[in-house]
């Protein structure tokens, strides 16, 4: 009676108390759920040239719930013994299965569970070590020393290698090794547009069974900002086995197909992008700089045709990202120097306070009134409005700014978009600094490029307003979202933020800026034979984070457009801290030549027809 009572108590415990525990262990041993990864959408340029796409890869996992189950392990041992028998290869598949099942019964009755598991493990290691590219000892150590029940032993296997391994596992009836399909991101030109395209990284997720799976997740650039559209939705497939280890046919609820992500079509033209990056690299090498950026935009739509920042990195290798991942084009803020002179001049012109021929007193290079002191290294007496821009005269620009007044000056400064983010579809953008401090000295400095900070992208947008019809447009880098069948899901069109200046004022400003590139101007080296070019140079001493300015350290820039009468593009070149001693370090001697080389090649790429006769080289005045 005592023995029967104890047995009854144990049965009650198994069937009622521990029922869930044993059911869960059984389910893990005879249930598999395979992830069907969604194909991540491609990133393509405006001509649909792939810039980022996904390639299928596989990860090999060890599932100890299966590996340590003697009933499942016996299948592998049965195949091992059967395949060594004479005439095995002559048997048809049905007879081979019957022979394996027969031997399996003998093995289960003959050997202990521990022996079966150990033999199967040694058998599996011997078969799989070489195809996995590791030694038997290394593979055995990985399995035996792992504390987890589910862990990876090989990642990112090419699809063909994974298929061969999968076929080997199935043919040899090996248990406890599972394959999970996944997607790996591959970049066709890994050192082009790196900060713009961005990259993906692995994100770990744990399922209901405690198994850890990885998925690609956008971490930077377009890959991050468009993650919700690119990612798609993973699917899954379930498999169940019966007590004999045979697969039970599935039902309608055992499969959920994956849904592919959308393709993101950019406004970028990879042909122009290559031109920009090649010329930027050449310029940095020639003038001994490590940092800089070039942005090239369509002023009539706000589309970014190319954007390059240095230093950069390799998208496939993902090395030095911490040091080189800074996107200079949208994150760097710097005092713009003379490129900002378009604010005071265009504002006064737009308000009718001056005309292109209005004469401005430039005080022969020295002006002082109260706390305001303005000097100019190239003294001038009276200059026309256009002459002030052509010679980049600081005192003259401040004089025009005084006509406009402090309040209206800052209204135009903000109207051009300075002091706030442009809203481009990339993360990490800086807003710059454009504050009215109600300080006369700060106002004077702001008129000619100090006491405010901008980003290269803000400057490109401001010059695009002058290059078109006076409208400030939101820059955009996404052209459309496209499904795999070619259906356009969403189009991104031009968005006007503000009418900054009148169309007539924009035309007058282009004519004035054109003289900057002609003989006597500060940007003659920006000239392009056969075309009229308009633009403005900028040279500024670098700000010292500890206060004041760094000695012998400059940021030089050029913002230009071509053809001047009806610009097809705006291009901004910013070179940070050139160390060269070959030339004086001005925007006209370093940044302007880069614009000229880029514009010459881009004009050919865009098939722009020359409008001017090609003459002899211009004078080389630069500042």
C-alpha positions as MATLAB code, in Angstrom:
seq = 'XXXXXXXXXXXXXXXXXXXXXXXXXXXXXXXXXXXXXXXXXXXXXXXXXXXXXXXXXXXXXXXXXXXXXXXXXXXXXXXXXXXXXXXXXXXXXXXXXXXXXXXXXXXXXXXXXXXXXXXXXXXXXXXXXXXXXXXXXXXXXXXXXXXXXXXXXXXXXXXXXXXXXXXXXXXXXXXXXXXXXXXXXXXXXXXXXXXXXXXXXXXXXXXXXXXXXXXXXXXXXXXXXXXXXXXXXXXXXXXXXXXXXXXXXXXXXXXXXXXXXXXXXXXXXXXXXXXXXXXXXXXXXXXXXXXXXXXXXXXXXXXXXXXXXXXXXXXXXXXXXXXXXXXXXXXXXXXXXXXXXXXXXXXXXXXXXXXXXXXXXXXXXXXXXXXXXXXXXXXXXXXXXXXXXXXXXXXXXXXXXXXXXXXXXXXXXXXXXXXXXXXXXXXXXXXXXXXXXXXXXXXXXXXXXXXXXXXXXXXXXXXXXXXXXXXXXXXXXXXXXXXXXXXXXXXXXXXXXXXXXXXXXXXXXXXXXXXXXXXXXXXXXXXXXXXXXXXXXXXXXXXXXXXXXXXXXXXXXXXXXXXXXXXXXXXXXXXXXXXXXXXXXXXXXXXXXXXXXXXXXXXXXXXXXXXXXXXXXXXXXXX';
ca = [
       0.000    0.000    0.000;
       2.833    2.408    0.814;
       4.535    1.646   -2.530;
       1.307    2.057   -4.540;
       0.577    5.301   -2.695;
       4.028    6.674   -3.559;
       3.572    5.650   -7.212;
       0.165    7.314   -7.331;
       1.610   10.514   -5.863;
       4.350   10.485   -8.467;
       1.812   10.015  -11.295;
      -0.241   12.921   -9.970;
       2.888   15.090   -9.867;
       3.864   14.180  -13.451;
       0.380   14.553  -14.936;
      -0.762   17.626  -13.037;
       2.077   19.489  -11.337;
       4.926   18.962  -13.851;
       2.755   18.524  -16.918;
       3.645   21.899  -18.432;
       7.377   21.315  -17.905;
       7.434   17.958  -19.715;
       5.118   19.185  -22.454;
       7.433   22.144  -23.084;
      10.525   19.926  -23.290;
       8.725   17.592  -25.690;
       7.592   20.488  -27.837;
      11.127   21.879  -28.068;
      12.452   18.494  -29.156;
       9.849   17.916  -31.877;
       8.994   21.441  -32.979;
      10.955   23.767  -35.246;
      10.123   27.292  -36.335;
      12.295   28.558  -39.181;
      12.522   32.254  -39.931;
      11.953   33.309  -43.531;
      13.805   36.639  -43.746;
      12.350   39.501  -45.713;
      14.551   40.862  -48.468;
      15.601   44.370  -47.481;
      14.807   46.967  -50.116;
      17.566   48.289  -52.340;
      18.914   51.818  -52.321;
      19.368   53.070  -55.886;
      20.383   56.373  -57.437;
      18.166   58.493  -59.693;
      19.168   56.351  -62.688;
      18.304   53.192  -60.724;
      21.920   52.136  -60.325;
      22.115   49.962  -57.168;
      24.008   51.559  -54.303;
      22.991   49.110  -51.555;
      21.367   45.710  -51.883;
      20.917   42.539  -49.864;
      22.478   39.155  -50.460;
      21.149   35.954  -48.839;
      23.379   34.341  -46.214;
      22.860   31.704  -43.543;
      23.828   31.152  -39.929;
      24.392   27.652  -38.550;
      22.995   27.162  -35.043;
      23.381   24.311  -32.565;
      20.156   23.318  -30.822;
      21.115   21.264  -27.768;
      17.488   20.251  -27.180;
      17.743   18.189  -30.361;
      21.425   17.350  -30.107;
      21.032   15.794  -26.645;
      17.834   13.848  -27.421;
      18.819   10.146  -27.865;
      15.669    9.391  -29.885;
      16.670   11.973  -32.477;
      20.408   11.277  -32.242;
      19.748    7.594  -33.008;
      18.733    8.512  -36.574;
      22.233    9.761  -37.347;
      23.897    6.697  -35.826;
      21.520    4.392  -37.712;
      22.409    6.061  -41.004;
      26.102    5.833  -40.128;
      25.929    2.087  -39.529;
      23.600    1.415  -42.475;
      25.728    3.349  -44.962;
      28.715    1.160  -44.053;
      26.875   -2.042  -44.952;
      27.594   -3.768  -48.293;
      25.057   -2.932  -51.011;
      23.755    0.195  -49.268;
      24.122    2.371  -52.324;
      22.096   -0.119  -54.370;
      19.002    0.253  -52.203;
      16.221    2.621  -53.265;
      15.250    5.473  -50.873;
      12.271    3.572  -49.415;
      14.391    0.533  -48.517;
      17.106    2.786  -47.106;
      14.555    4.447  -44.801;
      13.278    1.053  -43.615;
      16.820   -0.142  -42.921;
      17.581    3.073  -40.935;
      14.410    2.635  -38.849;
      15.318   -0.993  -38.162;
      18.836   -0.162  -37.025;
      17.528    2.756  -34.976;
      15.433    0.380  -32.861;
      18.463   -1.842  -32.283;
      20.603    1.139  -31.243;
      18.009    2.442  -28.772;
      17.761   -0.979  -27.122;
      21.485   -1.682  -27.270;
      23.134    1.585  -26.102;
      22.432    3.926  -23.233;
      21.103    7.422  -23.905;
      24.439    8.989  -22.953;
      26.403    6.747  -25.319;
      24.014    7.463  -28.190;
      24.318   11.224  -27.680;
      28.130   11.156  -27.469;
      28.510    8.927  -30.527;
      26.164   11.127  -32.537;
      28.058   14.260  -31.485;
      31.388   12.770  -32.569;
      29.819   11.630  -35.838;
      28.329   15.081  -36.540;
      31.577   16.898  -35.724;
      33.507   14.613  -38.042;
      31.115   15.295  -40.923;
      30.663   19.075  -40.501;
      33.995   20.447  -39.249;
      35.738   20.678  -42.618;
      32.789   22.219  -44.550;
      32.478   24.814  -41.759;
      36.173   25.637  -42.120;
      37.188   24.796  -38.547;
      38.967   21.875  -36.882;
      37.112   19.032  -35.180;
      38.529   19.996  -31.817;
      37.474   23.629  -32.219;
      33.935   22.663  -33.223;
      33.647   20.131  -30.391;
      34.924   22.690  -27.866;
      32.398   25.270  -29.056;
      29.538   22.850  -28.565;
      30.624   21.316  -25.258;
      31.713   24.562  -23.609;
      28.673   26.594  -24.555;
      26.270   27.218  -21.686;
      23.371   28.081  -23.957;
      20.908   25.658  -25.472;
      20.826   27.574  -28.785;
      23.878   29.312  -30.209;
      25.548   30.107  -33.512;
      28.695   28.333  -34.693;
      29.032   29.909  -38.151;
      27.680   33.196  -39.516;
      27.226   34.833  -42.915;
      27.745   31.679  -44.936;
      27.173   32.262  -48.673;
      23.953   30.751  -49.964;
      25.668   28.028  -52.031;
      27.873   26.938  -49.101;
      24.876   26.869  -46.750;
      22.841   24.816  -49.231;
      25.625   22.208  -49.471;
      25.887   22.039  -45.674;
      22.133   21.729  -45.307;
      22.066   18.890  -47.836;
      24.930   17.144  -45.969;
      23.074   17.406  -42.646;
      19.851   16.015  -44.120;
      21.546   13.206  -46.058;
      23.478   12.007  -43.018;
      20.422   12.324  -40.729;
      22.373   14.593  -38.366;
      20.265   16.231  -35.652;
      20.811   19.380  -33.560;
      22.187   21.593  -36.332;
      19.816   24.161  -37.790;
      20.141   26.795  -40.479;
      18.653   30.250  -40.283;
      18.433   32.263  -43.464;
      19.199   35.948  -43.192;
      20.176   38.916  -45.292;
      23.541   40.668  -45.417;
      23.874   44.187  -46.761;
      26.301   44.748  -49.617;
      27.350   48.110  -51.066;
      28.369   48.297  -54.717;
      30.661   51.331  -54.273;
      31.533   51.114  -50.556;
      33.585   54.329  -50.438;
      31.093   56.484  -52.348;
      28.413   58.542  -50.577;
      29.215   56.726  -47.340;
      27.725   59.304  -44.971;
      24.643   59.611  -47.133;
      23.813   55.919  -47.673;
      24.808   54.840  -44.173;
      24.969   51.236  -43.034;
      23.135   48.517  -41.159;
      24.029   46.576  -38.039;
      22.846   43.410  -36.356;
      20.081   43.566  -33.783;
      19.496   40.547  -31.520;
      15.998   39.323  -30.715;
      14.884   36.482  -28.433;
      11.859   34.403  -29.467;
       9.307   32.603  -27.287;
      11.594   29.564  -27.021;
      14.511   31.605  -25.738;
      16.399   31.366  -29.035;
      18.414   34.404  -30.072;
      18.019   35.559  -33.669;
      19.648   38.459  -35.487;
      18.227   40.881  -38.017;
      19.642   43.740  -40.053;
      18.724   47.163  -38.720;
      19.580   50.542  -40.230;
      22.104   52.371  -38.044;
      23.127   55.442  -40.026;
      22.250   57.574  -43.047;
      19.445   56.550  -45.409;
      19.615   53.005  -44.035;
      18.487   54.414  -40.692;
      16.139   57.237  -41.692;
      14.214   54.987  -44.131;
      14.344   51.833  -41.967;
      10.565   51.432  -41.781;
      10.312   51.284  -45.576;
      13.461   49.284  -46.338;
      13.060   46.558  -43.699;
      10.006   44.648  -44.916;
       8.484   41.955  -42.695;
       9.995   38.553  -41.867;
       7.954   35.382  -42.296;
       8.241   31.930  -40.719;
       7.661   28.239  -41.339;
       6.856   25.639  -38.664;
       7.775   21.951  -38.654;
       6.528   19.232  -36.300;
       7.882   15.703  -35.867;
       6.100   12.672  -34.513;
       7.480   10.270  -31.920;
       9.453    8.460  -34.625;
      11.083   11.700  -35.709;
       9.206   11.938  -39.006;
       8.043   15.342  -40.237;
       4.295   15.871  -39.822;
       2.728   17.631  -42.844;
       1.946   21.277  -42.112;
      -1.355   23.076  -42.248;
      -2.518   26.502  -43.379;
      -1.294   28.162  -40.182;
       2.251   26.735  -40.313;
       3.558   29.206  -42.924;
       3.698   32.989  -43.044;
       5.412   34.296  -46.190;
       7.859   37.214  -45.818;
       7.084   40.633  -47.268;
       9.935   42.371  -49.085;
      10.938   45.913  -48.196;
      10.485   48.863  -50.544;
      13.309   50.134  -52.731;
      14.435   53.687  -51.972;
      15.280   55.735  -55.040;
      17.553   58.668  -54.273;
      17.970   62.001  -56.020;
      21.704   61.290  -56.139;
      23.349   60.772  -59.528;
      26.217   58.343  -58.995;
      28.019   59.741  -62.027;
      28.039   63.214  -60.475;
      28.749   61.733  -57.046;
      31.902   60.076  -58.396;
      33.036   63.343  -59.995;
      32.505   65.258  -56.747;
      34.332   62.700  -54.603;
      37.279   62.364  -56.984;
      37.787   66.125  -57.157;
      37.315   66.569  -53.404;
      39.933   63.905  -52.675;
      42.334   65.462  -55.187;
      41.851   68.923  -53.667;
      42.387   67.704  -50.103;
      45.573   65.933  -51.175;
      46.906   68.924  -53.124;
      46.258   71.460  -50.381;
      47.020   69.164  -47.435;
      43.673   68.976  -45.686;
      41.799   66.054  -44.139;
      38.311   67.503  -43.755;
      35.826   69.049  -46.106;
      32.603   68.654  -48.022;
      31.015   69.262  -51.412;
      27.274   69.549  -52.052;
      25.795   69.807  -55.530;
      22.060   70.592  -55.858;
      19.398   71.236  -58.449;
      18.216   74.717  -57.344;
      14.847   74.465  -59.062;
      13.746   71.323  -57.214;
      15.891   71.154  -54.085;
      17.166   67.720  -55.155;
      20.639   66.840  -53.893;
      22.559   65.441  -56.874;
      25.762   64.724  -54.943;
      26.995   65.084  -51.386;
      30.432   64.103  -50.148;
      32.110   64.480  -46.768;
      35.635   63.750  -45.676;
      37.034   61.831  -43.947;
      34.993   58.785  -44.947;
      35.066   55.003  -44.502;
      34.311   51.702  -46.257;
      30.646   50.669  -45.944;
      31.413   46.961  -46.364;
      34.356   46.851  -43.961;
      32.851   49.318  -41.413;
      36.222   50.297  -39.988;
      37.090   53.660  -38.380;
      33.417   54.644  -38.262;
      33.798   56.313  -34.871;
      36.557   58.577  -36.211;
      35.281   59.116  -39.762;
      31.503   58.835  -39.420;
      31.023   62.591  -38.944;
      28.957   63.907  -41.865;
      30.685   67.230  -42.516;
      28.105   68.320  -45.098;
      25.213   68.495  -42.629;
      26.832   68.289  -39.181;
      29.812   70.651  -39.310;
      29.046   74.197  -38.199;
      31.526   76.948  -38.983;
      31.614   80.703  -39.442;
      30.994   81.073  -43.185;
      33.107   84.100  -43.983;
      32.276   86.110  -47.092;
      29.869   83.554  -48.574;
      27.274   84.941  -46.126;
      27.489   88.411  -47.691;
      24.532   87.484  -49.887;
      22.239   88.104  -46.886;
      22.906   91.822  -46.326;
      23.304   92.580  -50.042;
      20.253   90.714  -51.329;
      18.147   91.998  -48.426;
      18.988   95.644  -49.167;
      18.448   95.078  -52.882;
      15.128   93.355  -52.254;
      13.913   96.213  -50.040;
      14.765   98.793  -52.695;
      17.396  100.419  -50.484;
      20.120  100.041  -53.117;
      20.482   99.261  -56.816;
      23.289   97.307  -58.494;
      24.909  100.649  -59.354;
      24.563  102.335  -55.931;
      27.939  103.619  -54.736;
      29.057  102.481  -51.291;
      31.727  104.207  -49.179;
      34.314  101.604  -48.131;
      36.342  104.056  -45.984;
      39.709  103.062  -47.463;
      39.973   99.879  -45.415;
      39.267  101.210  -41.918;
      35.933  102.016  -40.253;
      35.210  102.669  -36.587;
      32.089  103.893  -34.840;
      31.705  103.350  -31.109;
      32.347   99.683  -30.342;
      32.234   98.722  -34.023;
      35.574   98.296  -35.767;
      35.759   96.914  -39.314;
      38.959   96.525  -41.316;
      39.645   95.338  -44.824;
      42.963   93.991  -46.081;
      42.273   95.370  -49.566;
      41.393   99.046  -48.963;
      38.932  100.722  -51.273;
      37.229  104.100  -51.407;
      33.933  104.174  -53.250;
      32.676  100.923  -54.794;
      29.425  100.129  -56.523;
      27.053   97.608  -54.960;
      28.333   94.998  -57.445;
      31.927   96.087  -56.762;
      31.499   95.414  -53.051;
      30.637   91.799  -53.824;
      33.233   91.494  -56.589;
      36.059   92.610  -54.303;
      34.488   91.025  -51.188;
      34.808   94.273  -49.251;
      33.916   93.875  -45.563;
      33.353   97.574  -44.822;
      31.182   97.963  -47.906;
      29.096   94.945  -46.945;
      28.618   96.304  -43.444;
      27.591   99.643  -44.933;
      24.908   97.866  -46.978;
      23.890   95.958  -43.854;
      23.422   99.231  -41.962;
      21.054  100.437  -44.657;
      19.025   97.239  -44.172;
      19.099   97.541  -40.374;
      19.653   94.977  -37.645;
      16.077   93.710  -37.428;
      15.602   93.181  -41.141;
      19.110   91.721  -41.517;
      18.325   88.915  -39.085;
      14.915   88.406  -40.680;
      16.658   87.738  -43.984;
      19.325   85.613  -42.277;
      16.587   83.405  -40.833;
      14.603   83.633  -44.052;
      17.470   81.984  -45.918;
      17.255   79.109  -43.420;
      20.264   79.857  -41.235;
      19.865   78.993  -37.575;
      17.578   76.000  -38.148;
      17.810   72.543  -39.679;
      17.080   72.284  -43.385;
      14.946   69.174  -42.843;
      16.901   66.923  -45.198;
      15.987   63.232  -44.728;
      19.148   62.356  -42.809;
      19.682   62.079  -39.085;
      22.143   64.127  -37.058;
      21.763   67.421  -38.927;
      23.007   70.542  -37.129;
      20.983   73.749  -36.947;
      23.859   76.212  -36.813;
      23.750   79.513  -34.909;
      22.112   82.725  -36.157;
      21.128   84.776  -33.114;
      20.489   88.471  -32.848;
      22.474   89.394  -29.739;
      21.460   93.082  -29.961;
      25.150   93.874  -29.992;
      26.371   96.325  -32.642;
      29.756   94.642  -32.923;
      28.183   91.194  -33.417;
      25.908   92.644  -36.094;
      28.861   94.084  -38.005;
      30.673   90.743  -37.825;
      27.573   88.845  -38.934;
      27.319   90.978  -42.083;
      30.640   89.684  -43.411;
      30.737   86.138  -42.040;
      31.534   85.985  -38.335;
      29.321   85.811  -35.185;
      27.068   83.189  -36.780;
      27.615   79.579  -37.789;
      26.236   77.601  -40.715;
      26.411   74.150  -42.260;
      27.448   73.494  -45.882;
      23.901   72.237  -46.559;
      22.332   75.469  -45.288;
      24.662   77.453  -47.534;
      23.769   75.300  -50.551;
      20.058   75.890  -49.913;
      20.549   79.659  -49.561;
      22.458   79.923  -52.838;
      19.843   77.713  -54.491;
      17.246   80.367  -53.619;
      19.312   82.956  -55.486;
      19.940   80.497  -58.342;
      16.245   79.962  -59.028;
      13.403   82.343  -58.312;
      14.130   83.550  -54.809;
      12.321   80.628  -53.186;
      13.980   78.692  -50.371;
      13.295   75.021  -51.004;
      13.615   72.122  -48.598;
      16.488   69.914  -49.760;
      15.469   66.372  -50.402;
      17.465   63.282  -51.097;
      14.667   60.714  -51.519;
      13.092   60.761  -54.970;
      10.574   57.922  -54.540;
       9.689   54.617  -52.887;
       9.366   51.757  -55.359;
       8.022   48.208  -54.920;
       9.837   45.230  -56.424;
       7.393   45.085  -59.339;
       8.275   48.659  -60.273;
       5.182   50.288  -58.782;
       5.908   53.749  -57.390;
       4.466   53.738  -53.883;
       5.294   57.341  -53.037;
       6.872   60.312  -54.830;
       8.735   63.069  -53.002;
       8.376   66.392  -54.764;
       9.785   69.888  -54.316;
       8.700   71.768  -51.202;
       8.959   75.558  -50.999;
       9.610   76.830  -47.472;
       9.668   80.576  -48.057;
       9.861   83.304  -50.698;
      13.067   84.933  -49.478;
      13.621   87.480  -52.250;
      11.779   88.563  -55.370;
      12.595   86.882  -58.692;
      13.963   90.206  -59.979;
      16.283   90.449  -56.973;
      17.494   86.907  -57.603;
      18.410   87.855  -61.187;
      20.256   90.982  -60.007;
      22.153   88.967  -57.387;
      23.237   86.412  -59.987;
      24.520   89.210  -62.206;
      26.435   90.722  -59.290;
      27.883   87.363  -58.235;
      28.925   86.674  -61.817;
      31.347   89.616  -61.609;
      33.071   87.867  -58.659;
      34.301   85.237  -61.130;
      35.320   87.728  -63.822;
      38.644   89.558  -64.064;
      39.230   91.614  -60.920;
      37.004   89.429  -58.743;
      38.095   87.150  -55.931;
      37.025   83.917  -57.664;
      38.554   84.003  -61.132;
      39.835   80.446  -60.582;
      36.225   79.254  -60.395;
      35.693   80.130  -64.060;
      34.631   77.404  -66.494;
      35.476   77.942  -70.181;
      32.317   78.294  -72.275;
      30.013   79.093  -69.364;
      29.008   82.053  -67.224;
      29.627   81.275  -63.559;
      28.331   83.147  -60.499;
      29.444   82.635  -56.935;
      31.164   83.904  -53.833;
      34.356   83.013  -52.018;
      34.717   82.663  -48.271;
      37.773   82.660  -46.005;
      37.493   82.573  -42.246;
      39.867   82.003  -39.377;
      38.934   78.861  -37.449;
      37.220   79.301  -34.132;
      39.052   77.951  -31.103;
      36.694   75.857  -28.911;
      38.529   77.268  -25.877;
      37.849   80.833  -26.992;
      39.089   83.202  -29.661;
      40.549   81.976  -32.954;
      43.258   79.532  -33.941;
      46.373   81.034  -35.396;
      47.288   80.069  -38.945;
      44.187   77.859  -39.321;
      41.394   78.619  -41.801;
      38.223   77.293  -43.393;
      37.980   78.260  -47.059;
      34.929   77.899  -49.243;
      33.232   78.730  -52.509;
      29.517   78.691  -53.260;
      28.700   78.927  -56.949;
      26.159   78.239  -59.674;
      26.287   77.539  -63.411;
      25.234   78.710  -65.950;
      24.832   82.050  -64.177;
      21.883   83.226  -66.260;
      19.828   80.074  -65.618;
      21.675   77.760  -63.194;
      21.391   74.015  -63.718;
      23.169   73.372  -60.430;
      24.558   74.982  -57.297;
      27.797   73.663  -55.869;
      29.284   74.457  -52.452;
      32.892   73.506  -51.672;
      34.218   73.741  -48.090;
      37.822   72.848  -47.224;
      38.697   72.709  -43.537;
      42.187   73.722  -42.365;
      44.339   73.359  -45.491;
      48.016   73.298  -44.463;
      49.562   74.000  -47.845;
      52.243   76.635  -48.307;
      52.016   76.570  -52.120;
      49.354   79.283  -52.261;
      47.814   81.806  -49.921;
      44.964   80.076  -48.168;
      41.855   81.778  -49.499;
      38.553   80.500  -50.804;
      39.550   81.855  -54.218;
      42.841   79.925  -54.345;
      41.753   76.582  -52.889;
      37.972   76.068  -52.976;
      37.273   77.947  -56.239;
      39.554   75.710  -58.367;
      37.753   72.652  -57.008;
      34.436   74.166  -58.101;
      35.850   74.827  -61.575;
      37.008   71.243  -62.037;
      33.758   69.792  -60.681;
      31.580   72.144  -62.750;
      33.505   71.405  -65.953;
      32.992   67.652  -65.580;
      29.394   67.930  -64.370;
      28.499   70.139  -67.357;
      29.717   67.395  -69.678;
      27.871   64.745  -67.669;
      24.640   66.761  -67.801;
      25.213   67.574  -71.475;
      25.045   71.334  -70.868;
      25.810   73.305  -74.007;
      28.386   76.125  -73.763;
      26.906   79.604  -74.107;
      30.097   81.667  -74.240;
      33.166   81.679  -76.470;
      36.155   79.958  -74.912;
      38.775   82.656  -74.325;
      42.271   82.780  -72.912;
      42.789   82.106  -69.181;
      41.542   84.818  -66.853;
      43.579   86.712  -64.307;
      44.192   84.913  -61.040;
      43.129   87.463  -58.448;
      41.788   85.480  -55.496;
      40.727   86.063  -51.962;
];
